[in-house]
Amino acid sequence: MKINWNTKAVMYGVIAILLVVGGFLMIPRLLGDKAEVVEFTMVERNNIPQKILDIMPKYIDEERALSCKIDEEIYVIVTRGQNKEHGVEIEKIELEKQEDKVVMKVYSVYKSPEDAHPYVVVKTNLKELPDKIELINRVEEK
């Protein structure tokens, strides 16, 4: 039995299969979350660098996220502001590119004061400071 191959039909079929497979692989990357998760470790109160402790009185009454570079290490500080009913804790940190700028999104959660602190300092695995920082808060539901 001799099989006659239609070369054009085979080529179009192969191209169609490649496009479908490529679409399944590439579309989720293009449409998906473009944020990169930043690893961090909590800095204990007695290990917070003195430079950070020196600037804390200026920012302790504001609700914000800050970053600073000390000795080639990038630190992120989150303060709860004047909300004395809650303490603050960092949930996650993400980096996102927006119009050629690196934006750090710091997700924090307000907890009861006995479970958290008025400010939190973490050390990240980053090598460079972001161009902008956004603080995104939520209150822990009980």
Backbone torsions as a table, in degrees:
resi	resn	phi	psi	omega
1	MET	NA	125.3	-176.9
2	LYS	-104.5	131.1	179.9
3	ILE	-104.2	129.2	176.7
4	ASN	-97.0	121.7	-180.0
5	TRP	-95.6	130.7	172.6
6	ASN	-90.5	105.5	-172.9
7	THR	-59.3	-43.0	179.6
8	LYS	-62.1	-43.8	-178.5
9	ALA	-65.3	-39.6	178.8
10	VAL	-65.3	-44.9	179.5
11	MET	-61.4	-45.3	179.0
12	TYR	-63.6	-37.8	178.1
13	GLY	-64.9	-43.7	179.1
14	VAL	-64.5	-43.5	178.6
15	ILE	-62.3	-42.7	179.2
16	ALA	-62.3	-42.2	178.9
17	ILE	-64.4	-43.3	178.0
18	LEU	-61.8	-40.6	178.6
19	LEU	-65.3	-41.4	179.8
20	VAL	-66.1	-47.3	179.6
21	VAL	-64.6	-45.0	177.4
22	GLY	-60.3	-38.6	177.2
23	GLY	-63.5	-41.7	178.5
24	PHE	-66.1	-29.6	-179.9
25	LEU	-85.2	-36.5	-172.4
26	MET	-92.5	-35.7	-176.4
27	ILE	-60.7	-44.1	177.2
28	PRO	-60.7	-34.4	177.8
29	ARG	-68.1	-38.2	-179.0
30	LEU	-73.1	-38.5	-176.9
31	LEU	-92.5	-17.2	-173.8
32	GLY	-72.8	-175.7	-179.0
33	ASP	-68.3	124.5	-178.0
34	LYS	-96.2	8.3	-176.9
35	ALA	-84.3	142.4	177.0
36	GLU	-105.7	126.4	-179.4
37	VAL	-75.7	134.6	-179.3
38	VAL	-101.8	129.3	176.4
39	GLU	-81.6	143.8	179.6
40	PHE	-149.9	158.9	175.1
41	THR	-129.0	140.4	179.6
42	MET	-68.7	135.8	176.9
43	VAL	-97.0	124.7	-180.0
44	GLU	-69.4	154.3	-174.6
45	ARG	-53.6	-40.7	-177.2
46	ASN	-80.4	-4.6	178.8
47	ASN	-109.8	5.2	179.3
48	ILE	-68.7	130.0	179.4
49	PRO	-57.7	144.8	-176.8
50	GLN	-60.3	-34.2	179.3
51	LYS	-61.2	-37.6	178.0
52	ILE	-70.0	-43.6	178.7
53	LEU	-61.4	-32.5	179.2
54	ASP	-67.8	-33.6	-178.8
55	ILE	-90.7	-12.6	-175.9
56	MET	-58.5	-39.0	-179.8
57	PRO	-59.1	-29.1	-179.9
58	LYS	-70.7	-32.0	-172.7
59	TYR	-110.8	-7.7	-172.4
60	ILE	-61.5	-28.9	-179.1
61	ASP	-90.2	4.1	178.9
62	GLU	-109.8	147.1	176.3
63	GLU	-92.9	103.3	-176.2
64	ARG	-162.3	170.6	174.0
65	ALA	-118.6	137.2	-179.7
66	LEU	-129.4	156.2	171.0
67	SER	-134.3	151.0	178.1
68	CYS	-151.2	156.9	179.9
69	LYS	-113.9	120.1	179.4
70	ILE	-131.5	121.7	179.3
71	ASP	52.2	48.6	178.0
72	GLU	65.2	12.0	176.0
73	GLU	-111.3	139.6	178.0
74	ILE	-100.5	124.5	178.6
75	TYR	-111.4	147.0	173.8
76	VAL	-120.9	133.1	-179.5
77	ILE	-121.2	131.7	175.8
78	VAL	-122.2	129.7	178.0
79	THR	-116.2	149.0	-178.0
80	ARG	-87.1	-15.4	-177.5
81	GLY	82.4	-146.9	-175.1
82	GLN	-90.0	11.1	178.9
83	ASN	-78.0	91.2	-176.1
84	LYS	-79.4	-9.8	-179.6
85	GLU	-77.9	-16.3	-176.5
86	HIS	-133.8	156.8	166.8
87	GLY	-104.7	170.2	-176.8
88	VAL	-120.8	147.8	177.4
89	GLU	-144.4	142.9	179.1
90	ILE	-85.5	127.8	-179.9
91	GLU	-89.1	-51.3	177.4
92	LYS	-160.5	161.8	178.0
93	ILE	-130.5	132.7	179.2
94	GLU	-128.5	149.3	172.5
95	LEU	-110.5	138.0	-178.1
96	GLU	-139.0	139.7	175.9
97	LYS	-90.6	127.6	177.1
98	GLN	-135.4	110.7	177.8
99	GLU	51.9	55.4	178.2
100	ASP	63.4	16.9	175.8
101	LYS	-121.1	147.2	177.9
102	VAL	-95.7	119.5	-179.0
103	VAL	-110.3	126.1	176.3
104	MET	-96.4	126.0	176.0
105	LYS	-107.9	118.4	-178.9
106	VAL	-105.7	117.2	179.3
107	TYR	-97.8	118.7	180.0
108	SER	-120.7	160.1	179.0
109	VAL	-128.5	134.7	175.0
110	TYR	-87.4	127.6	-179.8
111	LYS	-121.1	174.2	175.8
112	SER	-63.9	147.3	-173.9
113	PRO	-57.4	-30.1	-179.4
114	GLU	-74.6	-18.1	179.1
115	ASP	-96.1	-8.0	-175.8
116	ALA	-150.3	-176.0	-173.6
117	HIS	-124.5	166.9	179.3
118	PRO	-69.2	-21.1	173.6
119	TYR	-150.6	157.2	-177.8
120	VAL	-131.8	138.3	175.6
121	VAL	-121.3	128.2	177.5
122	VAL	-127.6	151.4	175.4
123	LYS	-105.0	130.2	-176.3
124	THR	-102.2	174.0	176.0
125	ASN	-95.3	10.7	-178.2
126	LEU	-74.7	157.8	177.1
127	LYS	-109.3	-21.9	-178.6
128	GLU	-129.5	151.5	176.7
129	LEU	-74.3	147.5	176.1
130	PRO	-75.4	164.1	176.9
131	ASP	-78.1	-30.1	-176.5
132	LYS	-148.6	150.4	177.2
133	ILE	-126.3	133.6	174.8
134	GLU	-117.4	134.9	176.8
135	LEU	-104.2	125.9	-179.4
136	ILE	-120.6	113.1	-174.8
137	ASN	-104.4	153.4	167.2
138	ARG	-147.7	153.7	179.1
139	VAL	-98.3	132.3	179.4
140	GLU	-66.5	128.5	178.7
141	GLU	-87.4	139.2	-179.8
142	LYS	-106.4	NA	NA
